[in-house]
Amino acid sequence: MRFENPIFVTRSTVAPLNHYSKELESVWESGIFTHNGPKVRRFESEINRFLGCDSTVAVTNGTIAIQIAMRALDLTGGEIITTPFSWIATCSSILWERCTPVFVDIDPNTLNIDPSKIEAAVTKQTRAILGVHVFSNPCDVVKIDTVAKKHHLKVIYDGAHAFGVQHLGRSLLDFGDISTTSFHATKLLSSGEGGAVFANGSTKERLQSIRFFGHDPEKNIIDTGCNGKMTELHAALGLINLPLVPSILQKRKAIYQQYRSILDDKVRYQHFSENAYNFSYMPIILDSEKQLLRVIEELNANNVFPRRYFYPSLNTVNAVKEYTPCPISEDISSRIMTLPSYHDLDLKDVTAIAKMVLATL
Ligand SMILES: Cc1ncc(COP(=O)(O)O)c(C=O)c1O
């Protein structure tokens, strides 16, 4: 069966347009479009309520979130231990801050940085560990914290995928010195473009200052900042989409379960922590890159467009000057892809896609 309309790997979930226009009326009335306005402040407090924390600082996107986090912890110029299995933004943020990424290979099951290999990578120049909760699967935050404390390192978690996940009794975005997330259009919670940093106390105040040109609340310049402010328009979009998150999560879970029930043990899956996963992606691991390319070719021929994600392994990209072998990440990157999953993808279509994959295997 060939789909008449293309099925892409994901689609944004948005509330009806009239909800958005209603939310925008007060923006037009006030004439306030940016500068930490009322929508951004409400978006932050609604996220705090949703996640059960008090640490949200909204910013322009999930990439600037990582960069601001690195600035707030004074990491510029140091070595940052990180994972090669992520989106390029994790690595380019490190390079952008004139830091050196030091890649530690991943665990082949969780697909997160392997905590048992971190300590061997620590040098006198190491300043921080930057972990990624891959596809929302929590990093081993306890082990990472132990190594960090022992070597006086800061910890940042890139939780671009991890919105809405609770772990060890609290929001997964409340771990480390700072966590970050993304509200990009493809994420579980979308504000079109957008992101947030999460921290408490003086670190939170510094993050707020850096996103606003280094100003303090009285507009004194106290830091070297940037312009990381979320606009009122993006915050309004986030606000109307936030209440949809629980139902999106349920729908994506149903899709995940449907894929698994059909694909069964014919492909491999990421091992994720039970009850700590938001099902926002449907990654499958094939036997080889050759097999993966065959499956992609077949799906494309049927108007289905999965995505090689994450690919390539970041230790192999040109921007990184020195190559460090990470055999597990390189191997997984070469044969992993994410299948279509979004709120209004019909379970019948999921069944058909899964059967196409099976037929190719
Ligand atoms: C793991 C990871 N980190 C960072 C980002 C960057 O987020 P943004 O697109 O909001 O800049 C992404 C984006 O998809 C991501 O997947």
Ligand as a Chemical Component Dictionary entry (heavy atoms), coordinates in Angstrom:
data_LIG
# 
_chem_comp.id                   LIG 
_chem_comp.type                 NON-POLYMER 
_chem_comp.pdbx_formal_charge   0 
_chem_comp.three_letter_code    LIG 
# 
loop_
_chem_comp_atom.comp_id 
_chem_comp_atom.atom_id 
_chem_comp_atom.alt_atom_id 
_chem_comp_atom.type_symbol 
_chem_comp_atom.charge 
_chem_comp_atom.model_Cartn_x 
_chem_comp_atom.model_Cartn_y 
_chem_comp_atom.model_Cartn_z 
_chem_comp_atom.pdbx_ordinal 
LIG C1 C1 C 0 19.196 16.799 21.799 1  
LIG C2 C2 C 0 18.921 18.174 21.268 2  
LIG N1 N1 N 0 19.546 19.232 21.820 3  
LIG C3 C3 C 0 19.323 20.493 21.398 4  
LIG C4 C4 C 0 18.425 20.758 20.389 5  
LIG C5 C5 C 0 18.249 22.162 19.912 6  
LIG O1 O1 O 0 16.964 22.670 20.159 7  
LIG P1 P1 P 0 16.390 23.872 19.255 8  
LIG O2 O2 O 0 16.027 23.305 17.920 9  
LIG O3 O3 O 0 15.198 24.361 20.026 10 
LIG O4 O4 O 0 17.463 24.905 19.167 11 
LIG C6 C6 C 0 17.755 19.695 19.771 12 
LIG C7 C7 C 0 16.801 19.975 18.673 13 
LIG O5 O5 O 0 16.144 19.138 18.139 14 
LIG C8 C8 C 0 17.998 18.370 20.226 15 
LIG O6 O6 O 0 17.383 17.314 19.649 16 
# 
loop_
_chem_comp_bond.comp_id 
_chem_comp_bond.atom_id_1 
_chem_comp_bond.atom_id_2 
_chem_comp_bond.value_order 
_chem_comp_bond.pdbx_ordinal 
LIG C1 C2 SING 1  
LIG C2 N1 SING 2  
LIG C2 C8 DOUB 3  
LIG N1 C3 DOUB 4  
LIG C3 C4 SING 5  
LIG C4 C5 SING 6  
LIG C4 C6 DOUB 7  
LIG C5 O1 SING 8  
LIG O1 P1 SING 9  
LIG P1 O2 DOUB 10 
LIG P1 O3 SING 11 
LIG P1 O4 SING 12 
LIG C6 C7 SING 13 
LIG C6 C8 SING 14 
LIG C7 O5 DOUB 15 
LIG C8 O6 SING 16 
# 
